[in-house]
Amino acid sequence: MSMTDAIGRIQEIRSTIDALSGTPAAAAAGTSAGPAAATAAGNGAGDFAATLSALTGASSGLPGGASNEALMGSVEKYVGLPYVWGGNDPAVGLDCSSFVQNVFKDLGYSLPRVTWDQMNSGTKVDSLAQAQAGDLLFTHDGGHVSIYLGNGKVVDAPQPGKTIQIRDAWETDANITTIRRILPAEAASVTGAASPAATAAITDMVASARAMQASLMGAGA
């Protein structure tokens, strides 16, 4: 590796670390740090797992390779389908609980068919402020369920005459019966702290950058 290439690689590592860490320098680094860093800077912490995987070749997603991207990919498969009470055939239509059941089946999780059973699955989340993408919001005494997507957005199969859609959350702690978490908390988090594996990867990148700098300084001497 030439000195020019080494310097470029150091700058890329620095910019990528800034992007993954969500520091203000990430925006400025995006244009010179390569596609991976630019993606992280542009899309925020939601793409952290995908960006880290591209950089390290390691999987930091949910079991079975699922991730936030997989969650959204599954949701998008069903958006626009009509609400059908009791429906469980995506070719015809789904009701709220069958929509949730199908999304989580795509992610490798088996959930009961009806809301009153689903609301006993996973672990309880104490408030909407603590909810993470993928958490299930049950309302109407357990008669309805939606999937929280983060940032005040949810997706559900609402009622007859409507289609499955992403919408602004009308759910509040006052009208929510319970919130249940099916996906692992660390992997489901859109804005949470990096996992231990991600932190270790960043630490290795920092060490690599410092080693390159030391080598270049020694060569220059």
C-alpha positions in Angstrom: 0.0 0.0 0.0 1.4 3.4 -1.0 1.5 6.3 1.4 -1.3 8.0 -0.5 -3.5 4.9 -0.2 -2.7 4.5 3.5 -3.6 8.1 4.2 -6.9 7.7 2.2 -7.7 4.6 4.2 -7.1 6.4 7.5 -9.4 9.2 6.5 -12.0 6.6 5.5 -11.8 4.8 8.8 -12.0 8.1 10.7 -15.1 9.2 8.7 -16.7 5.8 9.1 -16.2 5.9 12.9 -17.8 9.3 13.0 -20.7 8.1 10.9 -21.3 5.0 13.0 -21.0 7.1 16.2 -23.5 9.7 15.0 -21.1 12.6 15.6 -21.5 15.9 13.8 -18.5 15.2 11.7 -20.3 12.4 9.9 -22.2 14.8 7.6 -19.0 16.4 6.3 -17.3 13.0 6.1 -20.0 11.5 4.0 -18.7 12.8 0.6 -15.1 11.6 1.1 -15.3 8.5 3.2 -16.8 6.1 0.6 -20.3 4.7 0.1 -20.6 2.9 3.4 -19.8 6.0 5.5 -22.0 8.1 3.3 -24.9 5.8 3.8 -24.5 5.8 7.6 -24.2 9.6 7.7 -27.3 10.0 5.5 -29.6 7.5 7.1 -28.7 7.7 10.8 -28.5 5.0 13.4 -31.2 2.9 11.7 -28.7 1.6 9.2 -26.0 0.9 11.8 -26.3 -2.8 11.6 -26.2 -2.9 7.8 -23.3 -0.5 7.6 -21.3 -2.4 10.3 -21.9 -5.6 8.5 -20.7 -4.2 5.2 -17.5 -2.9 6.8 -16.6 -5.9 9.0 -18.3 -8.8 7.2 -19.9 -9.7 10.5 -23.6 -10.1 11.2 -25.0 -7.9 14.0 -28.7 -8.4 13.1 -31.5 -10.5 14.6 -31.4 -14.3 14.8 -31.7 -15.8 11.3 -30.2 -12.7 9.7 -33.2 -10.5 10.3 -32.7 -6.8 11.1 -34.5 -3.5 11.1 -34.3 -3.7 7.3 -35.9 -7.1 7.3 -38.7 -5.9 9.5 -39.4 -3.0 7.1 -39.1 -5.4 4.2 -41.7 -7.7 5.6 -44.0 -4.9 6.5 -43.8 -3.4 3.0 -44.9 -6.8 1.5 -48.3 -6.3 3.1 -48.9 -2.6 2.9 -51.9 -1.9 0.6 -53.6 -5.2 1.3 -57.3 -4.9 2.4 -58.4 -5.5 5.9 -60.5 -8.6 6.1 -62.0 -9.6 9.4 -60.7 -13.1 10.2 -58.6 -13.0 7.1 -55.3 -14.9 7.1 -54.6 -15.2 3.4 -52.3 -12.5 2.0 -53.7 -13.1 -1.5 -57.1 -12.0 -0.2 -56.6 -9.8 2.9 -55.6 -9.8 6.6 -56.9 -8.6 9.9 -54.8 -6.9 12.4 -53.5 -10.0 14.3 -53.0 -12.1 11.1 -51.0 -9.2 9.6 -48.7 -9.2 12.8 -48.5 -13.0 12.7 -47.4 -13.0 9.0 -44.8 -10.2 9.5 -43.2 -12.1 12.4 -43.4 -15.4 10.6 -41.3 -13.8 7.9 -38.7 -12.9 10.5 -38.7 -16.4 11.9 -41.0 -15.9 15.0 -44.1 -18.0 15.6 -46.9 -15.9 17.2 -50.5 -17.0 18.1 -53.3 -16.2 15.7 -55.4 -13.8 17.8 -54.6 -10.6 19.7 -55.6 -11.9 23.1 -53.0 -14.6 22.8 -50.4 -12.4 21.1 -50.6 -9.9 24.0 -49.1 -12.6 26.3 -46.1 -13.2 23.9 -42.6 -11.8 24.4 -41.8 -9.4 27.2 -43.7 -6.4 28.6 -42.6 -2.9 27.8 -43.6 -0.4 30.4 -44.4 2.7 28.3 -44.5 4.0 24.8 -41.4 6.1 25.5 -39.5 2.9 25.9 -40.9 1.2 22.8 -38.6 0.2 20.0 -39.2 -0.7 16.4 -41.0 -4.0 16.1 -42.8 -3.7 19.5 -46.5 -4.6 19.4 -49.0 -2.1 20.7 -52.3 -3.5 21.9 -55.4 -1.3 22.3 -59.1 -1.7 22.8 -58.6 -4.1 25.7 -56.5 -6.3 23.5 -58.9 -6.2 20.5 -56.5 -4.4 18.2 -52.7 -4.7 17.6 -50.3 -2.5 15.6 -46.5 -2.7 15.1 -44.5 0.3 16.3 -41.9 1.5 13.8 -40.3 4.2 15.8 -40.4 8.0 15.5 -44.2 8.1 16.2 -45.1 5.8 13.3 -47.0 2.5 13.4 -48.3 0.0 10.9 -51.5 -2.0 11.1 -54.5 -3.5 9.4 -57.1 -1.0 10.7 -60.7 -1.9 10.0 -63.1 -3.0 7.2 -62.9 -0.7 4.1 -59.3 0.2 4.9 -55.9 -1.2 3.8 -52.8 -2.1 5.8 -50.9 1.2 6.1 -48.1 3.0 7.9 -49.6 6.0 9.8 -48.9 8.4 12.7 -49.5 6.8 16.0 -52.7 7.7 17.8 -51.7 5.2 20.5 -50.8 6.7 23.9 -50.0 5.3 27.3 -53.6 6.2 28.2 -55.2 4.0 25.6 -52.6 1.2 25.2 -53.6 -2.0 26.9 -50.1 -3.4 26.8 -46.9 -3.2 24.8 -45.1 -6.5 24.0 -41.5 -7.0 22.7 -40.9 -10.0 20.5 -37.6 -9.0 18.9 -34.4 -8.9 20.9 -34.1 -5.4 22.5 -30.6 -4.8 21.4 -31.2 -5.7 17.7 -34.6 -4.1 17.5 -33.4 -0.7 18.7 -33.3 2.0 16.1 -31.6 4.6 18.2 -30.0 2.7 21.0 -26.3 2.3 21.8 -24.1 0.0 19.8 -23.9 -3.6 20.7 -20.7 -5.0 22.4 -19.8 -6.6 19.0 -20.2 -3.2 17.2 -18.2 -1.4 19.9 -15.4 -3.9 19.6 -15.4 -3.5 15.8 -15.1 0.3 16.1 -12.3 -0.2 18.7 -10.5 -2.4 16.2 -10.9 0.2 13.5 -9.5 2.9 15.7 -6.5 0.7 16.6 -5.9 0.0 12.9 -6.0 3.7 12.0 -3.5 4.5 14.8 -1.2 1.7 13.7 -1.2 3.1 10.1 -0.4 6.6 11.4 2.5 5.3 13.5 3.8 3.3 10.5 3.7 6.4 8.3 5.3 8.6 10.9 8.1 6.0 11.2 8.6 5.8 7.5 8.7 9.6 7.2 11.4 9.8 9.9 
